[in-house]
Each structure stands twice: as C-alpha cells, then as structure tokens.
Amino acid sequence: MTVHMKARHALIIEDEILIAFEMEALLAEQGFTSFDIAESPQDALKKAMARRPDLITADYRIVGGTGVEAVEAIQQQLGDIPVVYVTGNAELVRGREPPVVGKPISPRHLAEACARVFTA
C-alpha cells in the first residue's frame, strides 16, 4: 500500500542507525524522497527547523530524552506536522493522537499508519 500524497520529506527520530535506515527504506516505498535522521530531541528540532518535514516518525526512547519531547518542541515551532510513533515502547505513547507502530516494524502497519495521518 503506497500513500499517495504531496509529502516527500521525512524526519526520522531514531537513535539506532540500523532501524533508522530501515525506516528510510520503508518510507521510500511510501513515496518519500528525502530524509533527515535525528537521534536526540535537540538534533530533531535543529533538523526540522532547517528543513520542515512533511512527516515525522519518532521512537519513544532516544538519546537525551524522548521522541514525544522532540515532536512537541518541533510542533511548537512549526505547527502541526503528521506524526507516526515507531517504538518498542508502545504502551508509553498509547492514547496519543498519532498512530503507533510497534517494533519490529511491520511494513504494512507503517503504510497503514502513514495513510491514516495523511487522510485524517
């Protein structure tokens, strides 16, 4: 399932580089053509300010804080940006508005989550 959208730039907030590369490949299958990878809330904010993402994927536990903190800081500066949490700590982000995809990452679940945030 490919998400048909104008969005092309994704910010991947993930501190494990192999998982970040996997996310990049899976998002490329969804039509994204450029990516930034950030491993901390500060790095994520810096990269988002340099190039506004069309989608943010965020792990919960990252270097120096949480993906939730990173997303909140980015949205405070840039406004609403679609978010999908991709985490092995799904219980810590359940109940939030964005969809949550568990790890290990299911390509189908990620595609469905991306579709939901762009059609909501």
Secondary structure, 3 states (H helix, E strand, C coil): CCCCCCCCEEEEECCCHHHHHHHHHHHHHCCCCEEEEECCHHHHHHHHHHCCCCEEEECCEECCEEHHHHHHHHHHHHCCCCEEEEECCHHHCCCCCCCEEECCCCHHHHHHHHHHHHHC
